[in-house]
Amino acid sequence: MEKEFLDKNEWGLILGGSTGLGLATAKKLAMHGMNIIVVHRNRKSELNEIIEDFEKIKALGVRFLSYNIDLLKPEKQEEVILEIKKEIGQGRIKTLVHSIAKGNLKPMINADYTLKNDDFHLTLEAMAISLYDWVKATFEAQLFAEDTRIISFTSEGNTKAWKNYAAVSAAKVALEAISRSIALEFAPYGIRANCLQPGAVDTQSLRMIPGHEQIIEHSIKRNPFNRITTPQDVANAVYLLCKDEASWINGCVIPVNGGEHIS
């Protein structure tokens, strides 16, 4: 296996990297020699399994840092950025991956509870605006490499209406808009930004969506390969976007679903 990032003192900063797409991405980049920083938010009851996964990443022979904080709080973000700068020394962040899945999945019309204005704000802050916050803070700390890749995850809900998905759908649209603007305004500093749009992936986040079983079944039927997308499929695409040969890909929303979107 080619380890093109080995001994370059390059780092991947994964926001929300303890499970799902973020964790798979951390493992994939580490396999190719990239040092890894995971910023996540998990309860104590979840930590044993998470620590096991982190140990597997360390066993790949890369440096590894993790911070279990509320990564949406500005003061915590500032603390972690300063700590990262101290820990990596002359190292630089080659890629920043935004994999934060924190949003409200509520119906717009329901006798018991409905989506409120505050639910939109929370979801947009967590799943969209936080991308800009972290990119800006990392840039201002002069931690980015000369050629940096910013990668975030959107979904087909960016254009389709799903029940209970309104707040997340709005956040995904905002995330794509922010990513495009980063691609434009940060380009003079060697920063490329793209969104990946996976097909349905059986993660904790998907299982929180009411009727997720039907989403998976529908995706399998639509997919030319008759299977759903895996976290590894998405991590492979992130890795490809981090390679030198992908330097001219910027400002895009790229489907990673085996062709599911064409049928």
C-alpha positions as a Python dict, from the first residue, in 0.01 Angstrom:
ca = {
    (1, 'M'): (0, 0, 0),
    (2, 'E'): (128, 343, -93),
    (3, 'K'): (188, 568, 209),
    (4, 'E'): (229, 899, 30),
    (5, 'F'): (166, 1107, 343),
    (6, 'L'): (420, 926, 560),
    (7, 'D'): (701, 1134, 712),
    (8, 'K'): (561, 1459, 570),
    (9, 'N'): (431, 1580, 907),
    (10, 'E'): (89, 1630, 746),
    (11, 'W'): (-228, 1597, 949),
    (12, 'G'): (-593, 1525, 891),
    (13, 'L'): (-830, 1717, 1121),
    (14, 'I'): (-1155, 1522, 1143),
    (15, 'L'): (-1450, 1700, 1302),
    (16, 'G'): (-1690, 1436, 1426),
    (17, 'G'): (-1443, 1154, 1370),
    (18, 'S'): (-1539, 903, 1640),
    (19, 'T'): (-1802, 713, 1441),
    (20, 'G'): (-1945, 668, 1091),
    (21, 'L'): (-1797, 850, 795),
    (22, 'G'): (-1554, 1052, 1006),
    (23, 'L'): (-1403, 745, 1174),
    (24, 'A'): (-1376, 554, 846),
    (25, 'T'): (-1200, 856, 694),
    (26, 'A'): (-957, 881, 986),
    (27, 'K'): (-865, 514, 945),
    (28, 'K'): (-822, 542, 568),
    (29, 'L'): (-598, 848, 580),
    (30, 'A'): (-392, 693, 860),
    (31, 'M'): (-340, 381, 647),
    (32, 'H'): (-170, 606, 393),
    (33, 'G'): (55, 770, 650),
    (34, 'M'): (-136, 1084, 744),
    (35, 'N'): (-130, 1186, 1110),
    (36, 'I'): (-478, 1222, 1257),
    (37, 'I'): (-657, 1465, 1486),
    (38, 'V'): (-1013, 1373, 1586),
    (39, 'V'): (-1241, 1627, 1752),
    (40, 'H'): (-1562, 1467, 1874),
    (41, 'R'): (-1837, 1482, 2133),
    (42, 'N'): (-1937, 1157, 2302),
    (43, 'R'): (-2083, 1042, 2631),
    (44, 'K'): (-1875, 840, 2880),
    (45, 'S'): (-2084, 532, 2807),
    (46, 'E'): (-1965, 541, 2445),
    (47, 'L'): (-1596, 594, 2510),
    (48, 'N'): (-1478, 232, 2555),
    (49, 'E'): (-1570, 136, 2199),
    (50, 'I'): (-1439, 465, 2063),
    (51, 'I'): (-1105, 425, 2239),
    (52, 'E'): (-1069, 79, 2082),
    (53, 'D'): (-1112, 234, 1737),
    (54, 'F'): (-862, 509, 1819),
    (55, 'E'): (-607, 247, 1928),
    (56, 'K'): (-643, 77, 1589),
    (57, 'I'): (-556, 407, 1421),
    (58, 'K'): (-249, 450, 1642),
    (59, 'A'): (-141, 96, 1554),
    (60, 'L'): (-104, 209, 1191),
    (61, 'G'): (211, 394, 1291),
    (62, 'V'): (91, 753, 1271),
    (63, 'R'): (67, 1023, 1533),
    (64, 'F'): (-281, 1061, 1677),
    (65, 'L'): (-456, 1328, 1884),
    (66, 'S'): (-816, 1331, 2005),
    (67, 'Y'): (-1030, 1587, 2186),
    (68, 'N'): (-1369, 1503, 2335),
    (69, 'I'): (-1526, 1849, 2358),
    (70, 'D'): (-1831, 2044, 2252),
    (71, 'L'): (-1676, 2150, 1922),
    (72, 'L'): (-1954, 2401, 1859),
    (73, 'K'): (-1854, 2626, 2149),
    (74, 'P'): (-1615, 2905, 2039),
    (75, 'E'): (-1413, 2894, 2361),
    (76, 'K'): (-1357, 2516, 2330),
    (77, 'Q'): (-1266, 2557, 1966),
    (78, 'E'): (-1007, 2819, 2055),
    (79, 'E'): (-858, 2597, 2327),
    (80, 'V'): (-826, 2300, 2093),
    (81, 'I'): (-674, 2503, 1810),
    (82, 'L'): (-407, 2634, 2048),
    (83, 'E'): (-343, 2283, 2179),
    (84, 'I'): (-314, 2142, 1826),
    (85, 'K'): (-67, 2414, 1730),
    (86, 'K'): (144, 2324, 2032),
    (87, 'E'): (128, 1949, 1972),
    (88, 'I'): (206, 1934, 1599),
    (89, 'G'): (484, 2192, 1601),
    (90, 'Q'): (603, 2244, 1245),
    (91, 'G'): (335, 2008, 1113),
    (92, 'R'): (51, 2134, 900),
    (93, 'I'): (-309, 2030, 845),
    (94, 'K'): (-339, 1880, 498),
    (95, 'T'): (-710, 1811, 515),
    (96, 'L'): (-1001, 1924, 730),
    (97, 'V'): (-1299, 1688, 715),
    (98, 'H'): (-1636, 1807, 845),
    (99, 'S'): (-1845, 1512, 961),
    (100, 'I'): (-2063, 1672, 1227),
    (101, 'A'): (-2407, 1512, 1249),
    (102, 'K'): (-2607, 1700, 1509),
    (103, 'G'): (-2952, 1813, 1405),
    (104, 'N'): (-3322, 1800, 1478),
    (105, 'L'): (-3536, 1544, 1299),
    (106, 'K'): (-3889, 1661, 1373),
    (107, 'P'): (-4206, 1686, 1167),
    (108, 'M'): (-4339, 2025, 1064),
    (109, 'I'): (-4694, 1926, 1158),
    (110, 'N'): (-4762, 1702, 1458),
    (111, 'A'): (-4998, 1720, 1753),
    (112, 'D'): (-4726, 1641, 2009),
    (113, 'Y'): (-4413, 1818, 1890),
    (114, 'T'): (-4316, 2011, 1579),
    (115, 'L'): (-4009, 2169, 1430),
    (116, 'K'): (-3939, 2509, 1584),
    (117, 'N'): (-3733, 2807, 1478),
    (118, 'D'): (-3467, 2716, 1735),
    (119, 'D'): (-3439, 2367, 1586),
    (120, 'F'): (-3340, 2517, 1253),
    (121, 'H'): (-3082, 2740, 1418),
    (122, 'L'): (-2922, 2456, 1614),
    (123, 'T'): (-2905, 2231, 1309),
    (124, 'L'): (-2767, 2500, 1080),
    (125, 'E'): (-2501, 2598, 1335),
    (126, 'A'): (-2389, 2239, 1389),
    (127, 'M'): (-2408, 2095, 1038),
    (128, 'A'): (-2320, 2395, 822),
    (129, 'I'): (-2189, 2714, 984),
    (130, 'S'): (-1944, 2518, 1200),
    (131, 'L'): (-1754, 2431, 882),
    (132, 'Y'): (-1673, 2798, 828),
    (133, 'D'): (-1595, 2852, 1196),
    (134, 'W'): (-1334, 2575, 1201),
    (135, 'V'): (-1183, 2665, 864),
    (136, 'K'): (-1150, 3029, 967),
    (137, 'A'): (-1000, 2947, 1308),
    (138, 'T'): (-752, 2697, 1160),
    (139, 'F'): (-655, 2942, 886),
    (140, 'E'): (-602, 3228, 1130),
    (141, 'A'): (-381, 3000, 1343),
    (142, 'Q'): (-168, 2943, 1029),
    (143, 'L'): (-208, 2567, 1061),
    (144, 'F'): (-304, 2482, 704),
    (145, 'A'): (-59, 2329, 458),
    (146, 'E'): (34, 2504, 135),
    (147, 'D'): (-207, 2268, -42),
    (148, 'T'): (-505, 2195, 182),
    (149, 'R'): (-826, 2004, 112),
    (150, 'I'): (-1152, 2093, 292),
    (151, 'I'): (-1408, 1815, 261),
    (152, 'S'): (-1763, 1797, 399),
    (153, 'F'): (-2054, 1557, 365),
    (154, 'T'): (-2389, 1652, 218),
    (155, 'S'): (-2682, 1430, 121),
    (156, 'E'): (-2952, 1381, -138),
    (157, 'G'): (-3178, 1567, 103),
    (158, 'N'): (-3017, 1884, -37),
    (159, 'T'): (-3269, 1873, -322),
    (160, 'K'): (-3534, 1623, -209),
    (161, 'A'): (-3793, 1661, 64),
    (162, 'W'): (-3802, 1383, 321),
    (163, 'K'): (-4037, 1375, 617),
    (164, 'N'): (-3883, 1508, 939),
    (165, 'Y'): (-3569, 1616, 748),
    (166, 'A'): (-3647, 1985, 691),
    (167, 'A'): (-3388, 2128, 931),
    (168, 'V'): (-3112, 1894, 813),
    (169, 'S'): (-3205, 1956, 451),
    (170, 'A'): (-3169, 2331, 506),
    (171, 'A'): (-2834, 2273, 674),
    (172, 'K'): (-2705, 2062, 385),
    (173, 'V'): (-2794, 2335, 134),
    (174, 'A'): (-2618, 2591, 354),
    (175, 'L'): (-2318, 2360, 393),
    (176, 'E'): (-2279, 2336, 15),
    (177, 'A'): (-2306, 2714, -25),
    (178, 'I'): (-2043, 2772, 245),
    (179, 'S'): (-1814, 2512, 88),
    (180, 'R'): (-1838, 2681, -252),
    (181, 'S'): (-1755, 3018, -99),
    (182, 'I'): (-1455, 2869, 81),
    (183, 'A'): (-1345, 2721, -252),
    (184, 'L'): (-1357, 3067, -407),
    (185, 'E'): (-1226, 3295, -133),
    (186, 'F'): (-956, 3070, 14),
    (187, 'A'): (-820, 2949, -321),
    (188, 'P'): (-541, 3212, -329),
    (189, 'Y'): (-405, 3048, -13),
    (190, 'G'): (-385, 2698, -161),
    (191, 'I'): (-711, 2572, -11),
    (192, 'R'): (-956, 2358, -208),
    (193, 'A'): (-1306, 2280, -78),
    (194, 'N'): (-1552, 2016, -196),
    (195, 'C'): (-1862, 1836, -69),
    (196, 'L'): (-1914, 1463, -106),
    (197, 'Q'): (-2271, 1340, -143),
    (198, 'P'): (-2285, 977, -31),
    (199, 'G'): (-2577, 751, -96),
    (200, 'A'): (-2761, 607, 204),
    (201, 'V'): (-2503, 484, 457),
    (202, 'D'): (-2610, 266, 750),
    (203, 'T'): (-2475, 486, 1029),
    (204, 'Q'): (-2606, 607, 1365),
    (205, 'S'): (-2713, 929, 1196),
    (206, 'L'): (-2922, 750, 933),
    (207, 'R'): (-3086, 531, 1193),
    (208, 'M'): (-3211, 843, 1373),
    (209, 'I'): (-3426, 931, 1071),
    (210, 'P'): (-3781, 795, 1107),
    (211, 'G'): (-3838, 535, 837),
    (212, 'H'): (-3467, 478, 777),
    (213, 'E'): (-3537, 114, 689),
    (214, 'Q'): (-3739, 228, 388),
    (215, 'I'): (-3460, 468, 285),
    (216, 'I'): (-3208, 182, 284),
    (217, 'E'): (-3444, -49, 94),
    (218, 'H'): (-3517, 218, -166),
    (219, 'S'): (-3148, 296, -208),
    (220, 'I'): (-3061, -68, -271),
    (221, 'K'): (-3330, -92, -539),
    (222, 'R'): (-3209, 225, -714),
    (223, 'N'): (-2841, 142, -698),
    (224, 'P'): (-2685, -13, -1012),
    (225, 'F'): (-2478, -236, -781),
    (226, 'N'): (-2778, -326, -563),
    (227, 'R'): (-2618, -229, -235),
    (228, 'I'): (-2598, 75, -13),
    (229, 'T'): (-2294, 296, 23),
    (230, 'T'): (-2050, 202, 299),
    (231, 'P'): (-1840, 434, 519),
    (232, 'Q'): (-1536, 284, 347),
    (233, 'D'): (-1666, 392, 5),
    (234, 'V'): (-1685, 749, 129),
    (235, 'A'): (-1347, 735, 305),
    (236, 'N'): (-1192, 613, -22),
    (237, 'A'): (-1330, 921, -200),
    (238, 'V'): (-1191, 1151, 70),
    (239, 'Y'): (-850, 990, 25),
    (240, 'L'): (-863, 1044, -351),
    (241, 'L'): (-944, 1412, -301),
    (242, 'C'): (-640, 1446, -75),
    (243, 'K'): (-399, 1321, -340),
    (244, 'D'): (-186, 1560, -544),
    (245, 'E'): (-366, 1456, -861),
    (246, 'A'): (-695, 1597, -723),
    (247, 'S'): (-561, 1950, -682),
    (248, 'W'): (-774, 2088, -969),
    (249, 'I'): (-1103, 1968, -817),
    (250, 'N'): (-1252, 2262, -630),
    (251, 'G'): (-1597, 2392, -542),
    (252, 'C'): (-1779, 2070, -635),
    (253, 'V'): (-2056, 1852, -496),
    (254, 'I'): (-1952, 1499, -588),
    (255, 'P'): (-2188, 1197, -564),
    (256, 'V'): (-2031, 893, -398),
    (257, 'N'): (-2306, 637, -437),
    (258, 'G'): (-2217, 388, -710),
    (259, 'G'): (-2449, 564, -955),
    (260, 'E'): (-2757, 563, -732),
    (261, 'H'): (-2840, 920, -835),
    (262, 'I'): (-2882, 832, -1203),
    (263, 'S'): (-3188, 609, -1160),
}
